[in-house]
Amino acid sequence: MADDREVWKRITQGDEQAFEDFYRQTAPRLQAFLRHLVGSQEAAEDVAQETYTAMWSRLNGYKPEIGELRAYLYGAARRQAVDWWRKQSRTIRGSDGDAVEDIAVPSQIEKRSVVEDAFQRLPAEQRALLWLREVEGQSYDELAAILDIPTGTVRSRLFAAREALRSIWHGERRSV
């Protein structure tokens, strides 16, 4: 991919081809990342589309001096996924009409491999962090920029996420 500053400059100048090229280069991996956050391919495509639309309509969000354009994109997508989950929640009403509890509307569950199933049992934040680090190959500094947290916090959260996944994995293997 071309230099982030140059790509962003072209996009902010209204260069639709530059934005389309950026989209084509980043969309498949972004959608894979989002699929693990929202649980279905269709929802991931919707959230990705909302992310790119918001990015195109608010061209003043990215600051090249802070980090990579891809890190900005993933941070924006993570926030869009959080908004998507908020929209998915609904309130169950008791027989007297009072709200009983908030629950998330479950997405369609598809058959998953044992590893993917264990991965899906992690909290969304841990899944996102592990996906960005282990699959996308983001550095600790890039993760800190995406999540807007210190690098040390990234390291400790990654450790906790790996331990949680290890615990789930070993628990499953014992029961098989």
C-alpha positions as CSV (number, residue, x, y, z in Angstrom):
1,M,0.0,0.0,0.0
2,A,1.2,3.5,-0.7
3,D,2.4,5.8,2.0
4,D,-0.5,6.5,4.5
5,R,0.0,10.2,4.3
6,E,-0.3,10.2,0.5
7,V,-3.3,7.9,0.5
8,W,-5.0,10.0,3.1
9,K,-4.2,13.2,1.3
10,R,-5.7,11.9,-1.9
11,I,-8.8,10.6,0.0
12,T,-9.4,14.0,1.8
13,Q,-9.1,15.7,-1.6
14,G,-12.1,13.7,-2.7
15,D,-10.2,11.1,-4.8
16,E,-12.8,8.3,-5.1
17,Q,-10.3,6.0,-6.8
18,A,-7.8,6.3,-3.9
19,F,-10.6,5.5,-1.4
20,E,-11.8,2.6,-3.6
21,D,-8.2,1.2,-3.8
22,F,-7.9,1.6,0.0
23,Y,-11.2,-0.2,0.4
24,R,-10.2,-3.1,-1.9
25,Q,-6.9,-3.6,0.0
26,T,-8.4,-3.5,3.5
27,A,-12.0,-4.7,3.3
28,P,-11.4,-8.5,3.3
29,R,-9.3,-8.6,6.4
30,L,-11.4,-6.0,8.1
31,Q,-14.5,-8.1,7.5
32,A,-12.8,-11.2,8.9
33,F,-11.8,-9.2,12.0
34,L,-15.4,-7.9,12.4
35,R,-16.8,-11.4,11.9
36,H,-15.2,-12.4,15.1
37,L,-16.6,-9.4,16.9
38,V,-20.2,-9.6,15.7
39,G,-20.6,-13.3,15.1
40,S,-21.8,-13.5,11.5
41,Q,-20.5,-12.7,8.0
42,E,-23.6,-10.6,7.1
43,A,-23.3,-8.4,10.2
44,A,-19.6,-8.0,9.6
45,E,-20.2,-6.8,6.1
46,D,-22.8,-4.3,7.4
47,V,-20.5,-3.0,10.1
48,A,-17.6,-2.7,7.7
49,Q,-19.8,-0.8,5.3
50,E,-20.8,1.5,8.1
51,T,-17.2,2.0,9.0
52,Y,-16.1,2.9,5.5
53,T,-19.1,5.2,5.0
54,A,-18.4,7.0,8.2
55,M,-14.7,7.3,7.3
56,W,-15.6,8.8,3.8
57,S,-18.1,11.2,5.3
58,R,-15.8,12.4,8.1
59,L,-12.5,12.9,6.5
60,N,-10.9,14.8,9.4
61,G,-10.6,11.8,11.7
62,Y,-7.3,10.3,10.8
63,K,-4.1,11.9,12.0
64,P,-1.0,10.4,10.3
65,E,1.3,11.6,13.0
66,I,-0.5,9.4,15.6
67,G,-0.4,6.1,13.7
68,E,-1.0,4.0,10.6
69,L,-4.2,4.4,8.5
70,R,-4.9,0.7,9.0
71,A,-4.8,1.1,12.8
72,Y,-7.2,4.1,12.5
73,L,-9.6,1.9,10.3
74,Y,-9.5,-1.0,12.8
75,G,-10.2,1.3,15.7
76,A,-13.1,2.9,13.9
77,A,-14.5,-0.6,13.0
78,R,-14.2,-1.7,16.6
79,R,-16.2,1.3,17.7
80,Q,-18.8,0.6,15.0
81,A,-19.0,-3.0,16.2
82,V,-19.7,-1.8,19.8
83,D,-22.5,0.4,18.4
84,W,-23.8,-2.6,16.4
85,W,-24.0,-4.7,19.6
86,R,-25.8,-1.8,21.5
87,K,-28.4,-1.8,18.7
88,Q,-28.8,-5.5,19.0
89,S,-29.7,-5.5,22.7
90,R,-33.3,-5.4,23.7
91,T,-35.1,-5.3,27.0
92,I,-37.3,-8.2,28.1
93,R,-40.4,-7.1,29.9
94,G,-42.0,-9.0,32.8
95,S,-45.7,-9.8,33.0
96,D,-46.2,-6.6,34.9
97,G,-44.5,-4.5,32.2
98,D,-41.3,-3.8,34.1
99,A,-38.0,-4.3,32.4
100,V,-36.5,-7.5,33.7
101,E,-33.0,-7.5,32.1
102,D,-31.0,-6.5,29.1
103,I,-29.8,-9.3,26.9
104,A,-28.0,-9.4,23.6
105,V,-30.1,-10.8,20.7
106,P,-28.1,-13.8,19.7
107,S,-26.7,-13.9,16.2
108,Q,-27.2,-17.0,14.0
109,I,-24.8,-19.7,15.3
110,E,-23.0,-21.6,12.6
111,K,-21.0,-24.8,13.0
112,R,-17.5,-24.0,14.1
113,S,-14.3,-25.9,14.5
114,V,-13.2,-26.7,18.0
115,V,-10.5,-24.0,17.9
116,E,-13.0,-21.4,16.5
117,D,-15.6,-22.4,19.1
118,A,-13.0,-21.9,21.9
119,F,-12.1,-18.5,20.4
120,Q,-15.8,-17.5,20.3
121,R,-16.1,-18.2,24.0
122,L,-13.8,-15.4,24.8
123,P,-15.2,-12.0,25.6
124,A,-15.4,-9.8,22.5
125,E,-12.6,-7.5,23.7
126,Q,-10.2,-10.4,24.1
127,R,-11.2,-11.9,20.7
128,A,-10.6,-8.6,19.0
129,L,-7.2,-8.2,20.7
130,L,-6.0,-11.7,19.9
131,W,-7.3,-11.4,16.3
132,L,-5.5,-8.2,15.7
133,R,-2.2,-9.4,17.2
134,E,-2.1,-13.1,16.0
135,V,-4.0,-13.0,12.7
136,E,-3.5,-9.4,11.5
137,G,0.0,-9.2,12.9
138,Q,-0.5,-5.8,14.5
139,S,2.4,-4.6,16.7
140,Y,1.9,-3.7,20.4
141,D,2.2,-0.1,19.5
142,E,-0.4,-0.4,16.7
143,L,-2.7,-2.2,19.1
144,A,-2.2,0.6,21.6
145,A,-3.2,3.2,18.9
146,I,-6.2,1.1,17.8
147,L,-7.5,0.6,21.3
148,D,-6.4,4.0,22.6
149,I,-4.7,2.4,25.6
150,P,-1.0,2.3,26.8
151,T,1.3,-0.4,25.3
152,G,1.8,-1.9,28.8
153,T,-2.0,-2.4,29.0
154,V,-2.0,-4.1,25.6
155,R,0.6,-6.5,26.9
156,S,-1.3,-7.4,30.0
157,R,-4.6,-7.7,28.2
158,L,-3.0,-10.0,25.6
159,F,-1.5,-12.1,28.4
160,A,-5.0,-12.4,30.0
161,A,-6.7,-13.2,26.7
162,R,-4.1,-15.9,25.9
163,E,-4.6,-17.4,29.4
164,A,-8.4,-17.3,29.0
165,L,-8.1,-19.1,25.6
166,R,-5.7,-21.7,27.1
167,S,-8.1,-22.3,29.9
168,I,-11.1,-22.8,27.6
169,W,-9.0,-25.0,25.3
170,H,-7.8,-27.3,28.1
171,G,-11.3,-27.5,29.6
172,E,-12.7,-28.6,26.3
173,R,-10.0,-31.2,25.7
174,R,-10.7,-32.8,29.0
175,S,-14.4,-33.1,28.3
176,V,-13.9,-34.7,24.8
